[in-house]
Amino acid sequence: AQSVTQPDIHITVSEGASLELRCNYSYGATPYLFWYVQSPGQGLQLLLKYFSGDTLVQGIKGFEAEFKRSQSSFNLRKPSVHWSDAAEYFCAVGGNTGGGNKLTFGTGTQLKVEL
Amino acid sequence: GAGVSQSPSNKVTEKGKDVELRCDPISGHTALYWYRQSLGQGLEFLIYFQGNSAPDKSGLPSDRFSAERTGGSVSTLTIQRTQQEDSAVYLCASSISGGAFEQYFGPGTRLTVT
């Protein structure tokens, strides 16, 4: 069964500092990997995705993530955090199982940005 | 263009009542997913529709839950005889097709069972 681990429940960074959110996955085949962001009372917004090819993917809002198969990881990074980045971040894994792409989500990382 | 829409945005119901939650996917998207987000269980997959194929119901937690998709577009998730543990945010997502395509999520329906 597929699973996702986000080991950090809460992270606090200062505005302008760099950010790395960790994500480890378990999946029996080539995974599809995603990072979503959720602001309070809002739905999920896709930040970036990995299906195949270049293992370093760029997303919206200056985020990037690197797929490392050997470590089963897909960590999210941003060089300089803005106060508006405060939100909850979810890593998800899916795959083309039976034609569908059912996502399994991690438990999320709550990001707080200190001014 | 218009994104995924869901209605109602909030629903409060008494234990034992039935509820219907609606999802309007992005026009032209053939794949539609329902997920549930709750404090105890996090985000979990419920059901998947792809075109006219039989839905994948593997995530439905009990036979009180059912869903249909009419005309390959609008979907309705029905919960019968609601229980307090059904309280959660129900999220709908759609994608161009199944497989390697990103899913776009709606704002969700917050269900509270009293």
HADDOCK unambig.tbl for C-alpha pairs under 7 A between the chains (distance, minus, plus):
assign (segid A and resid 42 and name CA) (segid B and resid 107 and name CA) 5.66 0.50 0.50
assign (segid A and resid 43 and name CA) (segid B and resid 105 and name CA) 6.27 0.50 0.50
assign (segid A and resid 43 and name CA) (segid B and resid 106 and name CA) 5.85 0.50 0.50
assign (segid A and resid 43 and name CA) (segid B and resid 107 and name CA) 4.18 0.50 0.50
assign (segid A and resid 43 and name CA) (segid B and resid 108 and name CA) 6.22 0.50 0.50
assign (segid A and resid 44 and name CA) (segid B and resid 105 and name CA) 5.76 0.50 0.50
assign (segid A and resid 51 and name CA) (segid B and resid 100 and name CA) 6.52 0.50 0.50
assign (segid A and resid 95 and name CA) (segid B and resid 99 and name CA) 6.76 0.50 0.50
assign (segid A and resid 96 and name CA) (segid B and resid 99 and name CA) 4.75 0.50 0.50
assign (segid A and resid 96 and name CA) (segid B and resid 100 and name CA) 6.85 0.50 0.50
assign (segid A and resid 99 and name CA) (segid B and resid 98 and name CA) 5.58 0.50 0.50
assign (segid A and resid 99 and name CA) (segid B and resid 99 and name CA) 5.67 0.50 0.50
assign (segid A and resid 100 and name CA) (segid B and resid 98 and name CA) 4.62 0.50 0.50
assign (segid A and resid 100 and name CA) (segid B and resid 99 and name CA) 5.27 0.50 0.50
assign (segid A and resid 101 and name CA) (segid B and resid 98 and name CA) 5.90 0.50 0.50
assign (segid A and resid 101 and name CA) (segid B and resid 99 and name CA) 5.11 0.50 0.50
assign (segid A and resid 102 and name CA) (segid B and resid 45 and name CA) 6.63 0.50 0.50
assign (segid A and resid 103 and name CA) (segid B and resid 45 and name CA) 6.69 0.50 0.50
assign (segid A and resid 104 and name CA) (segid B and resid 44 and name CA) 6.71 0.50 0.50
assign (segid A and resid 105 and name CA) (segid B and resid 43 and name CA) 6.00 0.50 0.50
assign (segid A and resid 107 and name CA) (segid B and resid 42 and name CA) 5.90 0.50 0.50
